[in-house]
Amino acid sequence: MSRRTASERHLHTSPVSGELLGTETGSALLDVLTAFHHPTRRWLCELLSVEGPAPVGRLASRTGLAVGSVSHHLGTLHRYGFVEPAPDLARDTRERWWRSRPRQVSWDATDYGEGTVARRIASSAEAENFRHHVRAVQRWLTEGEASPPEVRRAAVATDSLVGATVDQMGELSRRLTDLVVEWSEECRADALARPDVPRLPVRVSARVFPSPPVRP
């Protein structure tokens, strides 16, 4: 019996529509949020993004998860465009390689009716996204002191509390988003042009929101 090709093995998890990736709305967006905002799947996405393409077996060893579990999570991520098969890297037909596929996801829980299941899914995704960033910050605070001085100087934490109109807050949100997206694309392009230059996995997280004085 001949083995299935990579495209045949991944046919059932192929992205719903490559043309719509990053523009989903309604129930389609909820499916994306459910797929991505799962701690294990988010972890696998970041491993592939930071450490590069990898076969399922290596990811299983790296995470301590069962091979079947890793394959299941990668299949879900593939369906919603976060990863893609990399059969060109396999040494034989038994190896199943995957690579990261960067894409944007944005949403507003208030787009869904209050008290609905959809609203709960969108709100839960936002809460899980926040917890993910908190875990990342906590790790930096714990391990950052051991980083080289130039790395610590390049990192920054900044905040501001100022009176602003809703329009001004929205404008800041748009400008920050555009800046981060543009900077990320520049970094990816530079990595392709200069693959031998040492790089760090740099996380950018910005939140813009009304906030009264925080009690200690």
C-alpha positions in Angstrom: 0.0 0.0 0.0 1.4 3.4 -1.0 1.7 6.2 1.6 -0.4 9.2 1.2 1.3 12.4 0.1 1.6 15.3 2.5 -1.2 17.2 0.7 -3.5 14.2 1.1 -2.7 13.7 4.8 -3.5 17.3 5.6 -6.5 17.7 3.3 -9.1 17.4 6.1 -7.4 20.2 8.0 -6.6 22.6 5.1 -7.6 26.2 5.9 -11.3 26.9 5.4 -10.4 29.8 3.0 -6.9 31.2 2.5 -8.4 34.3 1.1 -10.3 35.1 4.2 -7.5 34.6 6.7 -7.3 37.7 8.9 -10.7 39.1 7.9 -13.0 36.6 9.6 -16.2 37.9 11.3 -19.2 36.5 13.2 -19.1 32.7 13.8 -16.0 32.2 11.6 -14.0 34.5 13.9 -15.3 32.7 17.0 -13.9 29.4 15.5 -10.5 31.1 15.0 -10.5 32.4 18.6 -11.4 29.0 20.0 -8.6 27.4 17.9 -5.9 29.8 18.8 -6.6 30.8 22.4 -5.8 27.4 23.8 -2.6 27.4 26.0 -1.1 24.4 24.3 -1.9 25.5 20.8 -0.5 29.0 21.5 2.6 27.3 22.8 3.1 25.2 19.7 2.6 28.3 17.5 5.3 30.2 19.4 7.7 27.2 19.3 7.4 27.0 15.6 7.7 30.8 15.2 10.8 31.2 17.5 12.6 27.9 17.0 11.7 27.3 13.4 10.0 24.4 11.5 10.0 21.1 13.3 8.6 17.5 12.9 5.8 16.3 15.1 8.1 14.0 17.0 10.5 16.8 17.9 7.6 19.0 19.1 6.4 16.1 21.2 9.8 15.7 22.9 10.1 19.5 23.3 6.7 19.8 25.1 6.3 16.4 26.8 3.0 15.9 24.9 2.0 12.7 23.2 2.6 12.6 19.4 -1.1 12.1 18.8 -1.9 15.2 20.9 0.6 17.3 19.0 -0.8 16.2 15.7 -4.3 17.0 16.8 -3.4 20.5 17.9 -1.4 21.2 14.8 -4.3 20.0 12.6 -6.6 22.5 14.3 -4.0 25.3 13.9 -3.6 24.4 10.3 -7.3 24.6 9.6 -7.4 28.2 10.8 -4.2 29.3 9.1 -1.7 29.5 12.0 0.7 26.8 10.8 1.2 24.9 7.6 2.8 21.6 6.5 6.5 21.7 5.5 6.9 18.5 3.5 10.0 19.9 1.7 11.9 19.5 5.0 11.0 15.8 5.5 13.7 13.2 5.0 11.1 10.6 4.1 7.4 10.2 3.9 7.0 9.2 7.5 8.2 12.6 8.8 5.5 15.3 9.3 7.1 18.7 9.4 5.3 22.0 10.2 6.2 25.6 10.0 4.7 28.8 11.5 2.4 30.9 9.3 2.1 34.4 10.7 -1.4 36.0 10.6 -3.3 38.7 12.3 -6.3 38.2 14.6 -8.4 41.1 16.1 -11.8 41.1 17.7 -14.1 43.0 20.0 -16.2 41.0 22.4 -18.9 43.7 22.3 -19.6 42.8 18.6 -21.6 39.9 20.0 -24.8 40.2 22.0 -24.6 40.5 25.8 -25.3 37.2 27.5 -24.8 35.1 24.3 -22.5 32.1 23.9 -20.7 34.0 21.2 -20.0 36.9 23.7 -18.7 34.5 26.3 -16.3 32.9 23.7 -15.0 36.2 22.6 -14.6 37.5 26.2 -12.9 34.2 27.2 -10.4 34.6 24.4 -9.5 38.1 25.5 -9.0 36.9 29.1 -6.8 34.0 28.0 -4.8 36.3 25.8 -4.2 38.5 28.8 -3.2 35.6 30.9 -0.7 34.5 28.2 0.9 37.9 28.3 1.0 38.0 32.1 2.8 34.6 32.0 5.3 36.0 29.5 5.9 39.2 31.6 6.3 37.1 34.8 9.0 35.0 33.1 10.9 38.1 32.0 10.8 39.6 35.5 12.1 36.3 36.8 14.8 35.5 34.2 15.5 39.0 32.7 18.1 40.0 35.3 20.4 37.3 33.9 20.2 38.7 30.4 23.2 40.7 28.9 23.2 44.4 29.7 22.5 45.4 26.1 19.4 43.2 26.1 18.1 44.8 29.2 18.7 48.3 27.9 16.9 47.4 24.6 13.8 46.2 26.5 11.4 48.8 27.8 8.3 49.2 30.0 6.4 52.4 29.7 3.0 53.6 30.7 1.1 56.9 30.8 -2.1 58.0 32.3 -3.6 61.1 30.6 -7.0 62.6 29.9 -8.0 61.8 26.3 -11.1 61.7 24.2 -12.5 58.4 22.9 -11.4 59.5 19.4 -7.8 60.2 20.7 -7.7 56.8 22.4 -8.9 55.1 19.2 -6.2 56.9 17.2 -3.5 55.8 19.6 -4.7 52.2 19.3 -4.6 52.4 15.5 -1.2 54.0 15.4 0.3 51.4 17.8 -1.2 48.5 15.9 0.1 49.9 12.6 3.5 50.4 14.1 3.8 46.9 15.5 2.6 45.3 12.3 5.0 47.3 10.2 7.9 46.6 12.6 7.1 42.8 12.6 7.1 42.7 8.8 10.4 44.5 8.7 11.9 42.0 11.1 10.7 39.0 9.1 12.0 40.5 5.8 15.4 41.2 7.5 15.6 37.6 8.8 15.2 36.4 5.2 17.8 38.8 3.9 20.3 38.2 6.7 19.7 34.7 8.1 23.1 34.5 9.9 22.5 37.5 12.1 21.8 36.4 15.8 18.2 37.2 16.9 16.1 37.1 20.0 12.5 36.2 20.3 11.0 39.6 21.0 7.5 39.9 22.3 5.5 43.2 21.9 2.4 43.7 23.9 0.5 47.0 24.2 -2.9 47.6 25.7 -4.7 50.9 25.4 -7.7 51.3 27.7 -9.4 53.7 30.2 -8.1 53.1 33.7 -8.8 54.9 36.9 -6.1 55.3 39.5 -5.1 51.8 40.7 -5.1 51.3 44.4 -2.0 49.6 45.8 
